[in-house]
């Protein structure tokens, strides 16, 4: 089954909160905001913007500052596509790319020393991720009005923090059991 294209909906969502953005600004949103739960590179974003132009979901808007810089704006068709996607059922599971889980899956022996190494490395990554997510939460949502005006983002960030903390508890439990054995 071919994978559903999600990137255009994400770009439309980004553009829905701004009047206009260039490709670099869109890419930076992936690095700062959306990157906590979805990653995409400029080599994926720019071809998608071209397809979206062809589909009339976005249009190029002229700017006075720099005539070489291309700015994009969502069209009415793009807004309709985004609105339809937001209420569409999530029946297609998204593939997970979890290298930790994949590596653990292939270890057969319970006493394999690579297990503890993978667990401890993953624990450090998760700890760093929790610190990052909590700092983003403090930075973005320290005031009630910012929570209320970006409530969906707030909920997703809160979910990410709770998920990572649960994962950290699981890792700590596995490490303790492995070392106690």
Backbone as a chain_set.jsonl record, in Angstrom:
{"seq": "XXXXXXXXXXXXXXXXXXXXXXXXXXXXXXXXXXXXXXXXXXXXXXXXXXXXXXXXXXXXXXXXXXXXXXXXXXXXXXXXXXXXXXXXXXXXXXXXXXXXXXXXXXXXXXXXXXXXXXXXXXXXXXXXXXXXXXXXXXXXXXXXXXXXXXXXXXXXXXXXXXXXXXXXXXXXXXXXXXXXX", "coords": {"N": [[0.847, -1.176, 0.0], [0.679, 2.177, -0.928], [2.304, 4.857, 0.743], [0.549, 7.41, 2.415], [0.626, 10.777, 1.416], [1.658, 13.131, 3.61], [3.031, 15.439, 4.067], [2.155, 17.742, 2.443], [-0.139, 18.575, 3.817], [0.859, 19.293, 6.261], [2.464, 21.465, 5.559], [0.459, 23.167, 4.596], [-0.899, 23.58, 7.007], [1.051, 24.959, 8.438], [1.264, 27.27, 6.858], [-1.277, 28.258, 7.27], [-1.249, 29.644, 9.621], [0.197, 31.868, 9.127], [0.562, 34.818, 7.128], [2.155, 34.808, 4.823], [4.976, 32.892, 3.741], [8.424, 32.048, 3.197], [10.384, 29.385, 1.689], [12.549, 28.77, 3.366], [11.682, 29.746, 5.847], [9.507, 28.049, 6.283], [10.841, 25.573, 6.413], [12.324, 26.064, 8.725], [10.325, 26.034, 10.666], [9.829, 23.326, 10.799], [12.211, 22.564, 11.982], [12.118, 23.785, 14.481], [9.467, 23.896, 15.707], [7.576, 21.832, 14.757], [9.305, 19.788, 14.536], [9.531, 18.344, 16.859], [7.795, 16.273, 16.678], [7.514, 15.58, 14.023], [9.496, 15.209, 11.201], [11.07, 16.803, 8.451], [12.948, 17.532, 5.576], [14.553, 20.247, 3.76], [14.945, 19.315, 1.207], [12.766, 17.737, 0.788], [10.664, 19.452, 1.237], [10.717, 21.609, -0.661], [10.217, 20.378, -3.286], [7.647, 19.494, -2.697], [6.272, 21.889, -2.279], [6.31, 22.821, -4.899], [4.633, 20.913, -6.171], [2.32, 21.541, -4.786], [1.862, 24.118, -5.678], [1.27, 23.525, -8.352], [-1.088, 22.125, -7.907], [-2.699, 24.142, -7.097], [-2.926, 24.745, -4.399], [-1.319, 26.392, -2.999], [0.02, 29.671, -3.584], [2.366, 31.816, -5.24], [3.509, 34.777, -3.835], [4.178, 38.165, -4.508], [6.94, 40.1, -3.28], [8.247, 43.08, -1.862], [10.68, 43.408, -0.637], [12.719, 41.534, -1.454], [13.091, 40.517, -4.569], [13.963, 38.094, -5.504], [13.482, 36.17, -3.669], [11.172, 33.661, -2.944], [7.914, 33.729, -1.859], [5.256, 32.026, -0.265], [1.732, 31.54, -0.193], [-1.255, 30.338, 1.217], [-3.949, 29.167, -0.763], [-7.51, 29.52, -1.421], [-8.401, 27.002, -2.24], [-6.408, 25.462, -1.073], [-6.935, 25.948, 1.653], [-9.427, 24.696, 1.866], [-8.664, 22.027, 1.348], [-6.986, 21.577, 3.558], [-8.859, 21.924, 5.66], [-10.604, 19.774, 5.154], [-8.833, 17.629, 5.519], [-8.207, 17.892, 8.233], [-10.467, 16.952, 9.536], [-10.655, 14.408, 8.647], [-10.71, 10.889, 9.107], [-8.288, 9.104, 11.03], [-7.407, 6.586, 9.831], [-5.309, 5.323, 8.578], [-2.459, 3.88, 9.632], [0.536, 5.467, 10.611], [3.861, 4.843, 9.569], [6.396, 3.836, 11.82], [9.63, 4.931, 12.656], [11.724, 3.732, 14.431], [14.731, 3.281, 15.478], [15.977, 2.258, 17.747], [14.084, 0.377, 18.733], [14.041, -1.335, 16.538], [16.698, -2.31, 16.458], [16.82, -3.595, 18.964], [14.923, -5.574, 18.543], [16.216, -7.387, 16.89], [18.084, -8.617, 18.486], [18.795, -11.661, 19.889], [19.627, -13.179, 22.14], [19.121, -13.216, 25.582], [21.145, -12.496, 27.322], [22.86, -10.908, 25.907], [25.378, -8.526, 25.666], [25.005, -6.177, 24.301], [22.469, -5.31, 24.767], [22.234, -3.889, 27.247], [23.864, -1.746, 26.609], [22.455, -0.535, 24.469], [20.08, 0.114, 25.845], [21.022, 1.934, 27.815], [22.161, 3.957, 26.21], [19.876, 4.802, 24.861], [18.401, 5.731, 27.017], [19.84, 8.048, 27.736], [19.442, 9.602, 25.449], [16.666, 9.936, 25.598], [16.414, 11.302, 28.033], [17.699, 13.718, 27.333], [15.931, 14.54, 25.359], [13.586, 14.934, 26.831], [14.367, 17.108, 28.445], [14.701, 19.026, 26.414], [12.05, 19.154, 25.351], [10.622, 20.029, 27.61], [11.807, 22.522, 28.0], [11.003, 23.789, 25.627], [8.281, 23.825, 26.153], [8.187, 25.535, 28.383], [9.179, 27.851, 27.173], [7.328, 28.369, 25.088], [4.749, 28.191, 26.241], [4.346, 29.569, 28.68], [2.524, 31.409, 29.457], [-0.954, 31.776, 30.002], [-2.532, 32.814, 27.917], [-1.054, 32.176, 25.632], [-1.208, 29.439, 25.648], [-3.971, 29.109, 25.238], [-4.268, 30.246, 22.688], [-2.843, 28.578, 21.062], [-3.688, 25.922, 21.362], [-3.83, 23.232, 20.387], [-1.158, 22.688, 19.665], [-0.023, 22.956, 22.198], [-1.242, 20.743, 23.503], [-0.136, 18.567, 22.039], [2.579, 18.87, 22.58], [2.547, 18.494, 25.343], [1.674, 15.835, 25.392], [3.889, 14.622, 24.152], [5.888, 15.062, 26.067], [4.893, 13.594, 28.255], [4.827, 11.029, 27.09], [7.57, 10.568, 26.601], [8.541, 10.631, 29.226], [7.241, 8.382, 30.26], [8.472, 6.428, 28.685], [11.084, 6.747, 29.614], [10.776, 5.843, 32.261], [10.222, 3.136, 31.723], [12.647, 2.375, 30.461], [14.468, 2.779, 32.593], [13.511, 0.838, 34.373], [14.001, -1.53, 32.888], [16.795, -1.414, 32.659], [17.54, -1.574, 35.346], [16.524, -4.152, 35.999], [18.073, -5.675, 34.249], [20.656, -5.222, 35.208], [20.404, -6.2, 37.792], [20.137, -8.867, 37.384]], "CA": [[0.0, 0.0, 0.0], [1.511, 3.376, -0.942], [2.194, 5.701, 1.93], [-0.189, 8.642, 2.204], [1.405, 12.006, 1.496], [1.252, 13.946, 4.753], [3.766, 16.7, 4.032], [1.424, 18.929, 1.987], [-1.076, 19.022, 4.85], [1.651, 19.975, 7.284], [2.829, 22.773, 5.003], [-0.76, 23.988, 4.621], [-1.138, 23.968, 8.394], [2.032, 26.001, 8.774], [0.881, 28.496, 6.152], [-2.558, 28.768, 7.767], [-1.023, 30.537, 10.755], [0.989, 33.006, 8.651], [0.053, 35.387, 5.877], [3.012, 34.28, 3.769], [6.267, 32.394, 4.225], [9.305, 31.495, 2.172], [10.753, 28.001, 1.955], [13.444, 28.708, 4.528], [10.852, 29.91, 7.047], [8.74, 26.8, 6.453], [11.815, 24.575, 6.868], [12.672, 26.38, 10.12], [9.231, 25.576, 11.533], [10.086, 21.904, 11.017], [13.356, 22.424, 12.882], [11.854, 24.302, 15.824], [8.163, 23.582, 16.291], [7.023, 20.542, 14.363], [10.378, 18.805, 14.638], [9.376, 17.512, 18.038], [7.006, 15.08, 16.366], [7.541, 15.272, 12.596], [10.681, 15.783, 10.564], [11.126, 16.881, 7.003], [14.085, 18.353, 5.168], [14.279, 21.169, 2.656], [14.916, 18.548, -0.044], [11.403, 17.214, 0.659], [9.711, 20.567, 1.304], [10.665, 22.395, -1.895], [9.441, 19.69, -4.332], [6.231, 19.451, -2.303], [5.726, 23.218, -2.578], [6.098, 22.871, -6.358], [3.406, 20.139, -6.44], [1.195, 22.288, -4.218], [1.617, 25.206, -6.638], [0.601, 22.9, -9.496], [-2.437, 21.744, -7.468], [-3.363, 25.388, -6.696], [-3.13, 24.784, -2.945], [-0.565, 27.578, -2.586], [0.401, 30.55, -4.68], [3.529, 32.655, -4.99], [3.118, 36.174, -3.638], [5.321, 39.067, -4.716], [7.393, 40.882, -2.128], [9.038, 44.255, -2.227], [12.001, 43.349, -0.016], [13.693, 40.771, -2.236], [12.321, 39.917, -5.654], [14.472, 36.753, -5.794], [12.961, 35.27, -2.641], [9.81, 33.224, -3.254], [7.026, 33.598, -0.71], [4.075, 31.234, -0.561], [0.526, 31.834, 0.57], [-2.271, 29.322, 0.986], [-5.107, 29.597, -1.556], [-8.799, 29.022, -0.931], [-8.392, 25.546, -2.448], [-5.533, 24.904, -0.041], [-7.662, 26.006, 2.927], [-10.439, 23.631, 1.805], [-7.96, 20.744, 1.48], [-6.561, 21.48, 4.958], [-10.056, 21.731, 6.488], [-11.072, 18.397, 4.949], [-7.855, 16.721, 6.118], [-8.267, 17.99, 9.694], [-11.595, 16.155, 10.065], [-10.552, 13.068, 8.085], [-10.387, 9.853, 10.082], [-6.905, 8.628, 11.025], [-7.48, 5.133, 9.686], [-4.07, 4.785, 8.033], [-1.396, 4.046, 10.626], [1.786, 5.994, 10.08], [4.987, 3.978, 9.916], [7.31, 4.34, 12.846], [11.033, 4.682, 12.355], [12.337, 3.671, 15.747], [15.928, 2.452, 15.331], [16.199, 1.551, 19.004], [13.215, -0.808, 18.742], [14.473, -2.23, 15.47], [17.932, -2.984, 16.888], [16.479, -4.518, 20.059], [14.166, -6.676, 17.969], [17.112, -8.355, 16.266], [18.947, -9.278, 19.473], [18.118, -12.899, 20.258], [20.077, -13.713, 23.426], [18.78, -12.396, 26.747], [22.378, -12.058, 27.982], [23.677, -10.171, 24.948], [25.826, -7.285, 26.301], [24.543, -5.011, 23.536], [21.177, -4.874, 25.301], [22.43, -2.826, 28.239], [24.427, -0.593, 25.9], [21.351, 0.123, 23.774], [19.172, 0.691, 26.842], [21.635, 3.106, 28.438], [22.258, 5.021, 25.198], [18.532, 5.315, 24.618], [18.011, 6.497, 28.205], [20.451, 9.374, 27.644], [18.73, 10.334, 24.396], [15.331, 10.276, 26.097], [16.597, 12.369, 29.029], [17.963, 14.956, 26.592], [14.695, 14.924, 24.673], [12.672, 15.465, 27.846], [14.833, 18.464, 28.763], [14.38, 19.874, 25.269], [10.603, 19.349, 25.279], [10.199, 20.856, 28.743], [12.261, 23.884, 27.729], [10.086, 24.321, 24.613], [7.018, 24.076, 26.837], [8.361, 26.775, 29.168], [9.369, 28.957, 26.245], [6.137, 28.651, 24.286], [3.457, 28.154, 26.93], [4.446, 30.043, 30.063], [1.37, 32.277, 29.724], [-2.246, 31.161, 29.686], [-3.037, 33.25, 26.599], [-0.378, 31.437, 24.56], [-1.802, 28.097, 25.663], [-5.299, 29.192, 24.63], [-4.219, 30.595, 21.266], [-2.161, 27.493, 20.348], [-4.031, 24.809, 22.242], [-3.462, 21.948, 19.789], [0.292, 22.544, 19.818], [0.197, 22.718, 23.625], [-1.618, 19.359, 23.816], [0.823, 17.653, 21.437], [3.824, 18.986, 23.339], [2.286, 17.836, 26.634], [1.664, 14.391, 25.112], [5.266, 14.206, 23.883], [6.602, 15.041, 27.349], [4.393, 12.445, 29.032], [5.26, 9.806, 26.418], [8.999, 10.4, 26.841], [8.716, 10.289, 30.644], [6.847, 6.978, 30.39], [9.538, 5.652, 28.06], [12.217, 6.799, 30.534], [10.475, 4.92, 33.374], [10.394, 1.787, 31.198], [14.086, 2.157, 30.274], [15.079, 2.629, 33.919], [13.101, -0.474, 34.897], [14.723, -2.572, 32.152], [18.217, -1.326, 33.041], [17.656, -2.116, 36.71], [16.345, -5.598, 35.936], [19.214, -6.266, 33.539], [21.828, -5.156, 36.086], [20.146, -7.028, 38.982], [20.118, -10.285, 36.999]], "C": [[0.894, 1.241, 0.0], [1.248, 4.228, 0.291], [1.47, 6.999, 1.57], [0.756, 9.835, 2.326], [0.84, 12.865, 2.619], [1.852, 15.342, 4.664], [2.953, 17.886, 3.511], [0.443, 19.463, 3.029], [-0.339, 19.768, 5.96], [2.028, 21.371, 6.798], [1.608, 23.695, 4.984], [-1.072, 24.455, 6.04], [-0.189, 25.069, 8.849], [1.621, 27.322, 8.134], [-0.416, 29.09, 6.681], [-2.377, 29.743, 8.923], [-0.224, 31.787, 10.375], [0.369, 33.549, 7.376], [0.834, 34.839, 4.689], [4.343, 33.874, 4.367], [7.103, 31.954, 3.036], [9.7, 30.078, 2.582], [11.65, 27.844, 3.162], [12.646, 28.835, 5.82], [10.033, 28.646, 7.322], [9.655, 25.703, 6.989], [12.182, 24.809, 8.328], [11.574, 25.982, 11.098], [9.396, 24.086, 11.815], [11.222, 21.708, 12.012], [13.013, 22.821, 14.311], [10.558, 23.793, 16.433], [7.713, 22.157, 16.008], [8.049, 19.428, 14.512], [10.308, 17.933, 15.873], [8.578, 16.254, 17.748], [6.956, 14.746, 14.881], [8.743, 15.962, 11.972], [10.543, 15.752, 9.05], [12.251, 17.837, 6.629], [13.693, 19.264, 4.014], [14.217, 20.426, 1.32], [13.568, 17.856, -0.251], [10.399, 18.36, 0.535], [9.594, 21.293, -0.031], [9.951, 21.664, -3.042], [7.947, 19.626, -3.993], [5.572, 20.808, -2.558], [5.441, 23.366, -4.077], [4.819, 22.113, -6.729], [2.166, 20.897, -5.941], [0.853, 23.5, -5.079], [0.833, 24.67, -7.834], [-0.85, 22.521, -9.163], [-3.291, 22.945, -7.07], [-3.733, 25.41, -5.21], [-2.385, 25.964, -2.334], [-0.309, 28.425, -3.825], [1.636, 31.332, -4.256], [3.036, 34.083, -4.865], [4.344, 37.064, -3.811], [5.666, 39.809, -3.427], [8.241, 42.029, -2.627], [10.47, 44.154, -1.714], [13.043, 42.696, -0.919], [12.94, 40.042, -3.336], [12.811, 38.524, -6.039], [13.94, 35.711, -4.807], [11.509, 34.942, -2.955], [9.038, 33.046, -1.952], [5.752, 32.885, -1.152], [2.936, 31.659, 0.349], [-0.496, 30.752, 0.234], [-3.42, 29.933, 0.185], [-6.387, 29.107, -0.878], [-8.907, 27.512, -1.105], [-7.545, 24.868, -1.377], [-6.216, 24.888, 1.316], [-8.723, 24.911, 2.972], [-9.811, 22.257, 2.004], [-7.532, 20.535, 2.933], [-7.771, 21.205, 5.858], [-10.593, 20.305, 6.37], [-10.139, 17.398, 5.635], [-7.953, 16.723, 7.648], [-9.404, 17.167, 10.291], [-11.603, 14.729, 9.532], [-10.154, 12.076, 9.18], [-8.933, 9.404, 9.925], [-6.858, 7.114, 10.897], [-6.204, 4.516, 9.155], [-2.968, 4.985, 9.054], [-0.125, 4.547, 9.942], [2.929, 5.076, 10.468], [5.877, 4.651, 10.946], [8.728, 4.002, 12.425], [11.799, 4.77, 13.671], [13.53, 2.725, 15.668], [16.24, 1.661, 16.597], [15.378, 0.263, 19.025], [13.655, -1.819, 17.691], [15.727, -3.005, 15.876], [17.64, -3.992, 18.001], [15.777, -5.76, 19.525], [15.081, -7.773, 17.434], [18.093, -9.013, 17.228], [18.189, -10.476, 20.03], [18.396, -13.339, 21.696], [19.795, -12.731, 24.557], [20.024, -11.811, 27.412], [23.325, -11.291, 27.051], [24.078, -8.828, 25.574], [25.406, -6.019, 25.533], [23.215, -4.475, 24.062], [21.366, -3.715, 26.262], [22.991, -1.57, 27.583], [23.318, 0.183, 25.177], [20.396, 0.801, 24.748], [19.745, 1.974, 27.437], [21.793, 4.268, 27.454], [20.889, 5.649, 24.948], [18.057, 6.146, 25.805], [18.586, 7.91, 28.144], [19.773, 10.222, 26.577], [17.359, 10.8, 24.881], [15.428, 11.379, 27.147], [16.83, 13.718, 28.348], [16.7, 15.46, 25.903], [13.681, 15.506, 25.651], [13.077, 16.886, 28.216], [14.482, 19.439, 27.646], [12.883, 20.184, 25.214], [10.1, 20.229, 26.417], [10.634, 22.306, 28.565], [11.371, 24.541, 26.677], [8.739, 24.667, 25.252], [7.091, 25.372, 27.65], [8.448, 27.988, 28.248], [8.072, 29.348, 25.547], [4.864, 28.859, 25.096], [3.532, 28.563, 28.397], [3.262, 30.926, 30.458], [0.094, 31.605, 29.245], [-2.756, 31.551, 28.303], [-2.33, 32.538, 25.449], [-0.862, 29.992, 24.502], [-3.133, 28.135, 24.915], [-5.247, 29.481, 23.136], [-3.513, 29.541, 20.416], [-2.423, 26.167, 21.053], [-3.653, 23.444, 21.679], [-1.975, 21.681, 19.932], [0.64, 22.248, 21.279], [-0.112, 21.262, 23.989], [-0.601, 18.357, 23.271], [2.152, 17.69, 22.182], [3.682, 18.305, 24.702], [2.285, 16.316, 26.464], [3.082, 13.872, 24.898], [6.069, 14.11, 25.176], [6.182, 13.825, 28.16], [4.844, 11.117, 28.414], [6.741, 9.542, 26.696], [9.276, 10.048, 28.302], [8.308, 8.845, 30.908], [7.906, 6.052, 29.815], [10.758, 5.62, 28.979], [11.988, 5.87, 31.724], [10.693, 3.476, 32.927], [11.87, 1.463, 31.027], [14.774, 1.937, 31.61], [14.748, 1.273, 34.533], [13.877, -1.591, 34.212], [16.209, -2.589, 32.527], [18.425, -1.916, 34.423], [17.522, -3.633, 36.703], [17.54, -6.283, 35.289], [20.439, -6.304, 34.454], [21.665, -6.037, 37.329], [20.234, -8.528, 38.652], [21.488, -10.929, 37.124]], "O": [[1.782, 1.352, 0.845], [0.131, 4.304, 0.801], [1.751, 7.608, 0.539], [1.586, 9.889, 3.234], [-0.32, 13.274, 2.577], [1.255, 16.313, 5.129], [3.05, 18.967, 4.092], [0.221, 20.671, 3.111], [-0.846, 20.74, 6.521], [1.92, 22.344, 7.545], [1.717, 24.874, 5.32], [-1.465, 25.603, 6.245], [-0.586, 25.994, 9.558], [1.629, 28.366, 8.786], [-0.639, 30.295, 6.559], [-3.249, 30.573, 9.181], [0.001, 32.662, 11.212], [-0.279, 32.813, 6.632], [0.251, 34.454, 3.676], [4.786, 34.434, 5.37], [6.573, 31.542, 2.004], [9.389, 29.631, 3.686], [11.518, 26.874, 3.908], [12.904, 28.112, 6.782], [9.892, 28.231, 8.472], [9.284, 24.984, 7.916], [12.336, 23.853, 9.088], [11.864, 25.63, 12.241], [9.137, 23.629, 12.928], [11.188, 20.769, 12.806], [13.56, 22.253, 15.257], [10.556, 23.309, 17.565], [7.497, 21.372, 16.931], [7.689, 18.254, 14.603], [10.958, 16.89, 15.932], [8.67, 15.274, 18.488], [6.4, 13.712, 14.512], [8.975, 17.152, 12.189], [9.988, 14.824, 8.462], [12.47, 18.842, 7.306], [12.654, 19.085, 3.378], [13.517, 20.857, 0.403], [13.265, 17.43, -1.366], [9.406, 18.25, -0.184], [8.483, 21.565, -0.487], [9.137, 22.286, -3.723], [7.095, 19.693, -4.878], [4.428, 20.861, -3.009], [4.442, 23.97, -4.466], [4.01, 22.611, -7.512], [1.115, 20.894, -6.582], [-0.316, 23.869, -5.196], [-0.142, 25.28, -8.274], [-1.728, 22.587, -10.023], [-4.468, 22.792, -6.744], [-4.729, 26.017, -4.817], [-2.77, 26.474, -1.282], [-0.411, 27.952, -4.957], [1.912, 31.487, -3.067], [2.244, 34.55, -5.683], [5.423, 36.746, -3.312], [4.799, 40.102, -2.604], [8.871, 41.95, -3.683], [11.378, 44.75, -2.293], [14.125, 43.246, -1.123], [12.235, 39.067, -3.074], [12.151, 37.837, -6.819], [13.952, 34.513, -5.091], [10.706, 35.841, -3.205], [9.456, 32.307, -1.061], [5.24, 33.105, -2.25], [3.14, 32.076, 1.49], [-0.583, 30.308, -0.911], [-3.816, 31.073, 0.424], [-6.342, 28.374, 0.11], [-9.435, 26.818, -0.236], [-7.923, 23.826, -0.842], [-6.089, 23.914, 2.058], [-8.902, 24.266, 4.006], [-10.347, 21.421, 2.732], [-7.696, 19.443, 3.478], [-7.704, 20.337, 6.729], [-10.988, 19.701, 7.368], [-10.596, 16.438, 6.256], [-7.8, 15.68, 8.283], [-9.31, 16.73, 11.438], [-12.455, 13.926, 9.915], [-9.36, 12.395, 10.064], [-8.416, 9.335, 8.81], [-6.32, 6.434, 11.771], [-6.019, 3.303, 9.264], [-2.573, 6.118, 9.326], [0.232, 4.107, 8.849], [2.962, 4.578, 11.593], [6.076, 5.865, 10.935], [8.992, 2.92, 11.902], [12.441, 5.778, 13.965], [13.369, 1.509, 15.777], [16.713, 0.527, 16.525], [15.908, -0.813, 19.301], [13.64, -3.024, 17.938], [15.808, -4.215, 15.662], [18.153, -5.111, 17.979], [16.014, -6.868, 20.005], [14.75, -8.956, 17.519], [18.861, -9.884, 16.819], [17.092, -10.338, 20.571], [17.496, -13.816, 22.386], [20.183, -11.564, 24.494], [19.955, -10.734, 28.004], [24.481, -11.06, 27.404], [23.202, -8.062, 25.975], [25.455, -4.917, 26.079], [22.875, -3.315, 23.828], [20.731, -2.671, 26.112], [22.63, -0.456, 27.962], [23.254, 1.409, 25.265], [19.954, 1.925, 24.511], [19.044, 2.98, 27.552], [21.585, 5.425, 27.819], [20.762, 6.869, 24.838], [17.383, 7.158, 25.619], [17.889, 8.871, 28.468], [19.552, 11.418, 26.773], [16.946, 11.927, 24.605], [14.609, 12.298, 27.151], [16.24, 14.729, 28.731], [16.437, 16.662, 25.871], [12.992, 16.473, 25.326], [12.227, 17.774, 28.294], [14.019, 20.55, 27.906], [12.492, 21.34, 25.049], [9.24, 21.084, 26.204], [9.902, 23.221, 28.942], [11.019, 25.713, 26.808], [8.134, 25.687, 24.923], [6.177, 26.196, 27.61], [7.851, 29.029, 28.524], [7.759, 30.533, 25.431], [3.99, 29.622, 24.685], [2.865, 27.977, 29.249], [3.024, 31.163, 31.642], [0.076, 30.946, 28.205], [-3.339, 30.73, 27.596], [-2.933, 32.315, 24.4], [-0.918, 29.393, 23.428], [-3.392, 27.289, 24.059], [-6.102, 29.004, 22.39], [-3.572, 29.596, 19.188], [-1.502, 25.391, 21.309], [-3.197, 22.58, 22.428], [-1.572, 20.571, 20.281], [1.487, 21.401, 21.566], [0.662, 20.62, 24.699], [-0.242, 17.402, 23.961], [2.779, 16.651, 22.388], [4.599, 17.62, 25.155], [2.835, 15.595, 27.297], [3.438, 12.807, 25.402], [6.846, 13.173, 25.355], [7.029, 13.107, 28.692], [5.202, 10.186, 29.136], [7.121, 8.41, 26.996], [10.164, 9.241, 28.581], [8.956, 8.154, 31.694], [8.203, 5.008, 30.395], [11.4, 4.578, 29.112], [12.913, 5.181, 32.152], [11.279, 2.68, 33.661], [12.307, 0.378, 31.413], [15.577, 1.014, 31.751], [15.608, 0.635, 35.142], [14.362, -2.505, 34.879], [16.802, -3.656, 32.691], [19.372, -2.669, 34.648], [18.319, -4.327, 37.334], [17.967, -7.349, 35.733], [21.173, -7.292, 34.476], [22.646, -6.557, 37.861], [20.388, -9.355, 39.55], [21.64, -12.117, 36.838]]}, "num_chains": 1, "name": "protein.A"}
